[in-house]
Amino acid sequence: MEIPTPSQQAGLKALSVLLRERHPLASMQVFHAELGDVFRINLPSFKPVVMVGPQAAHFVLVEGRHELRWRNENDPVVRLLRHGVLVEDGEEHDRLRRLMNPSLHRRMLDDYVSVMVSCTDQVIAGWKPGEIYPMLDEMRKIALLILTRTLFRVDYTPELKRLWKTVLGVIGYISPGVWMLWRGFPRPQYRKAIHLMDAYLHRIITQRRAELQRGIEATDDLLSTLLLSGMDDELARDQLLTMLIAGHDTSTALLAWTLTLLGQHPDWMSKVRDEVTGVLGDDPPTPEAVIRLETLRMVTEEALRLYPPIHLGSRLAARELNFNGYRIPEGERVIYSIYLTQRHPDYWDDPNEFKPERHAAGRQHTPYSWLAFGGGPRNCIGAAFGQVETKVVLARVLQRFNLELLDRRIHPHMGATLEPRPGVRMRVQPI
């Protein structure tokens, strides 16, 4: 069977929805409703096959994963990350993942919680009563500090201001844009950002290598682990940049979306605050206490369902494939939509509504209908880290401050991750 493309009528409706909702994913919902779980986007030089639903996700992530490559040399993410674990296939991916796993293992998380609290306190200590702060930026500061202190064992504080635009520039380089339609589209504006980020990473690699050579005791942090494995500086740079960008940007988006949804739903804000107060009192979050924050867990899982930071997965067909009678030619770009799958009306009641109770203990979902951390053997390497981090940061913020959302109409922006725009402006009042 040939893969269907949107009709002219659906195209016009999708355009109308795009103008009203201000994000392309709303248009994709129009195409999904008309064409079903497999369809083709038909744009100049960009005609991927889009797959939706649990069966499609299982096909991409499990059944057909060996014939669907992550690496696409034409994509900016490969040019940026080079040989980072995220964009490698086969045995090399598995080797890199085995090296990196210990630093992200659940046994490490207990030691990380106190660092997460400290980094959160560092940022929110600067919040002034009654002032308005863009929470997307504030959560990015916290996420950057946490990731670098836990996984790199370095203090990123001096770089927060100096490299702020650099981080945003590197993220912009891999975000969707005109390059998708025109491969030769020039983008020199990102060169400086990439150069500055490379210089920073090579500096901390050189410093750590010198420390290890002087006999300073190694720890289980990611940077030391990579260097002790015999990895050269360039390949270590690729892994550090992968974790810095992919790791902090996903956490930033999740934290900002959760605060958005709590701001839009004061009843759930009250429930979460009551739980945090009841479990923690005035004490900082601990690993044991974090496990007991069930309402907060439900809220964050619903935020992940509605606004998954990684909202799609992109692959290249290594050979001709067949899915449910649809022929997928060799070399075709295949996209499985996490966003549409997690709003699929066949698997979620009122799919566009915020209902954290869906995730109450004991509730079961259709396998592969919730894909916020992917699935199969290549599920997100930092899933456990991100889940704990989110609960620790939000619990600590809600312990200290009342938050009022000023811009209630917020729309998703397709950057490197799916983030809320405008930047979640909230007025803060100390408790």
N, C-alpha and C positions, 0 to 999 in steps of 0.2 A: 504494500500500500504506500502511496505517496503521502508525505506529511502535509497536512492542510496549512494554508496561510490565511490570514484575516481577510474578510471581505471588505469592500470599500465602505459599506455601511458601518462595520465594526471599527474600521480605521477612523472614521469621522467621529463615532461615539467615543473612542479612546482618546482622540485629540481633545474633545470637549471635557472629558474627565480629567485629562492632564492639566488643562488650563484652570479647571476649578480646584483640583486637589493639589496641584503643584508638585507632583512626583510621578515618575514613569511607572512605578509599580502599580498604581491605581489603573493605568491603561492596560497593564498586563492582566489585571483581573478581568477586564472586558474581553480580551482575547481568550482567556481561559474559559470564561462562561460561554463563549460562542463555539470554540473549537474543541474543548475537552482537554485531556491530560497530556496530549502531545501536539505541538504545533510549531510552526516556523515563523520567526520574525523576519520580515522582508524589507530590509533597509539597504541602501547602497553599500556594498563591500562588507556588510554585516548581516548574515542570514543564518543565525544559529538555530539549532533544534532545541526547543524548550520542553522539558519534561516535568510533570507535576504529579504529586501523590506518593503514598508509601511504596507502591509497587515500583514506580519509576526510581525512587530513591534507593531502594534495595538493589535494583538492577545496576545503577551507577556505582554504588558504594560497595557492593558485595559481588553479585553475580558476574558483572562485566568489568570489574575494576581493572583486570590485567590488560584489557583491550581498550581502556579509556585512560589516556595519559594526562597527567597534570601539567606537564611541561609544554609550553608553547613559546618558542623562541621569539615570536613576534610581539608578545605581550610585555608591557613595561614592567610588570611584577617580576618576570624572569630576568630582564635586564638589570633590575635593581638588586634583587636578592641573589642573582647569579647561581650559586649552588647551595642555597639555603634548603633546609629540610622540607620546607613547604612546597618547593617547586621541583623536587627530585622524584624520580620514579624508581620502581624495582628495588634491587638489592642495595643501591646507594642510599635511597631513602630509609630503608630498614636499618642500615648500619648507623646512619646519623641519628635516627630516632632512639636506637638502643643506647647510644652515647649520652643523649640528652635526658632520657627518661628519669634517671636517679634524682636529678635536681628538681624535678617536677612531681616526684612520687608523693603519694598521700602521707607517707611517714615524715616528709619534710615540712608539711603544712603547719604542724603544731609550733615549730620553731619560727615560722614566718608570721604567725598571727600577731605577735607583739610588735614586729616591724610594721605590719599593716596599720596597727593602731597608732604607732609613733608617727608615721608618714601622714596619716589623716589629721592627727593633732597639729602637726607642723603647718599644714595648709589652713585649717579652719581657725587656728589661733589668730590669723590675720583678718578674720571677718569682723567688721564693725557693726554694732547694733543698728538696725533699721536700714542698712545699706543694701543695694541690689547687686547681685553677682550673677554672671552667666555660668550656670552650673556645668555646662559642657566644658568650659575652660578649667573650672575649679576641679572637676573630676579628672581631667587630663593631667593636671599637676600631680594629684594624688597617685594616679596610676603610674606615671613615669617614675616618681620617687619609689614606689613600692617595687616595681619591676627591677629597677637598677640596684636597689639595696638588697633584694632577696636573691636574684639570679646572677647579678654581676658582682655583688659585694662592693659597690662603689656608691658614694654619695653624689647624687645628681643635682643637689641644690644649687651649686654654682653655675650649672648649665641651664637651669630652668628659664632664666631670662635670656641668656646669651644665645641659646639654641632653640628658643621657642618657635621662631619663624622657620628655622631649619627643619624642625620636626614636621610642621604643617606643610612645608614645601615637599618633603619626601613623601608624605601621605598624598599630596595632590598629584604627584607624579604617577602614582599607580591607581588613581581614581578614574572612573569612567569619563570619557570625553570624546573630543573630535577624533582622537587617534583610532577609535574603534571603527570609524567610517573611512578614514584616510590614513593609511599606514605611514605615509611620508610626512605627516603633519609635524612641523618643527616645534620643539618645546625647549628652547635654550634656557628659559626662565628657571628650570629646575636644576641646572648643572651646579650652581653654587651651593644649593641646599645639600645635594648628594655629596659634593666635595667636602663640605664642612662636617657632615655626619660621618663620612669615612675617616676624616682626620681625628675626630673624637674617638671612634671605635679603635682605630689603630693605636692611639695614645694609651687607652686603658689596657689594650692587649700587651703593648710593650712594657708598661709598668708592671702588670701581673707576671709576665714572663720573667722580668728581672727579679721580682720578689721570690718567685719559685726557685730561681737559680741561686739566690742567696740563702736558700734553705728555710725561708719563712714557711711555717706550717700551712699546708693546703687545707681548704675546707671543701664542702660538698657543693659549693656554688657552681653554676653552669660554666662561667668563664674559666675557672681553675680546672674543672673537669675536662673541658675541651682541650686546653693546652697540655695537660698531663697525658692526654691520649696520644700525643704526638702530632696533633693537627697543626698545619702551618697557619701563618697569620691571615692569609687571604680567605681560607676556608672558615677559620674561626670568625672572621669579620662577617661572613655570609650568615652564619648561624646567629650571631649576636644581633645583626640588623633584622633578621627574621623575627626574633623574639621581641626586640624593641618595638618594631612597628606593629606586627600582628598581635603581640601580647598586650601592649598598653592600649592600642586603639580600640580593640574589642571591649576591654574593660571600661574604657571611657564611655563608649556608646551605651553599654548596658547600664552603667550607673546613672547616666543622664536620662535615659528613657525611663528608668524606674522612678526617679525623682519627678519626671514629667507626669507619669501616670498617677503617682501618689498626689501630686498637686492638683490634678484634674479630678481626683476622687477622694475628697476629704474624709469620707467614711473609712476608707482603707488606710489613709494616713493615720487616723485615730487608732485603728486596730493595731497597726504596726507599732506605733509609738507606745501604746499600752503594753504590748508584748515586750518591747525592748526595756521599758521601765520595770516590768514585772520580773524579767529574767536577769537583767543586769544591775538594776538599781543605779548607783553611781559608779560602779566598778567598770573598768575597761573590759571589752570583749575578751573572752578566753576561748580556747578550742572547745572546751566542754560546753560552755554557754552557747556558743554559736550553733551547735547542733540542735539546741532547744528552740531556736527562733523559727518555728514552723510557719507562722503567718508571713514572715518576711521571705521565707523560701518560696511559698506559694506566689507571692507578689512578683518576685524576680523571675520565676519560671513563666509566669504569664507575660511579663515584659519581654522575655526572650521569645515567646511564641508570637506575639504581635509584631515585635520589631527586632528580629534576629540580627545582631551586628553583622554577621556574614550571611547575607540574604540569598546567595546563590552559590553554586559550585560550577566551575567551568572545566571542561575536559576536551580532549581531541580524540576522535575515534582512530585507533591504530590500524584497524581493518574494518571492512564492511560488517555492520551489526544488524541484528533484527530484534525489535522490541514490540511485542504484541501485534506483529504483522507489519509494522512500519520499518521500512528499510532506511538505515542510516549509513550513508556512504563513507568509505575510508577518507580520513582527513577532515571530516565534518566537526565543527565545534558543537559540543553538546552541553547545554546548561540545564542543571536541575534546580528548580526554584524552591528554595527553603521557605521563602516568604509566602508563596502561593500554597504550598503544601500545608503550612501551619495555619492557613486560613481556608482550607478546603472545606466546603459545606458538607461533604459526605462524611467527614470525620470530626467536625467541630460544630456544636450547636452555637448559633449566633456568633459566627467566626470572627466578626470584626469588633466584637464587644470585649471589654476588659472584665474578665471573670476569674479572679484568682482561685476561687473555690474549685475550679476544674482540676487543680493540682493537689487537692487535699490528700492526705495519707490514705492509701487504699484504692484511690481512683486509678483506673487503668486506661491507657490510650492505645490505639492501634499502633503496633510497632512501625517505626519509621514515619510516623505522622508528626512527630516532634523532633526536629533535627538541629536544634540550636548549636550543638557541638558536633555536628556531623553524625557519622555512624560507621559501622564496620571496622576493619583493621586500621584505617587511617583516621579515626575520630580525633578530635582536637586534643593535642598533647597537653594543653594547659587547662583542660576542662575542670578538674578538681580545684586547681589553683584559683581559677576565675570565680568559681561558685563560692568558695570560702572568702575570697577577697571582697566580693560584692556585699556579702552579709556583714563582714566586719566593718567596712567603710560606711555603709548606710546606717548600721546600728550606732556607730560612734557619732555620726553627724546628727542623727535624730535624738541621741542622748543630750546633745549640747544645744540644739537650735530648733526653733519653730521656723518653718519654711512656707512662704506664700508665693505661689506661681502667679506671675503677672500676665504672661501671654498664654492664654489657654489654647489658642489655635496654633498648634505646632505641627509641622509636616515632616515626613522623612526626607532626608537628603542622601543620595547615593554617592558617597565618597568611597574611600577604601573600605569603610564600614558604613552601615546604615545609621546615620546619626540625626538627632532632632535639630530642626531649624525653625525659627531663630534659636539661639543658644541656651534656651531654658533659663530665662531671667527670673530669679527668685529673691524676694526680700527676706533677710535673715534677722531673727530676734533670739538672743540667748535665752535659754531656759534658766 
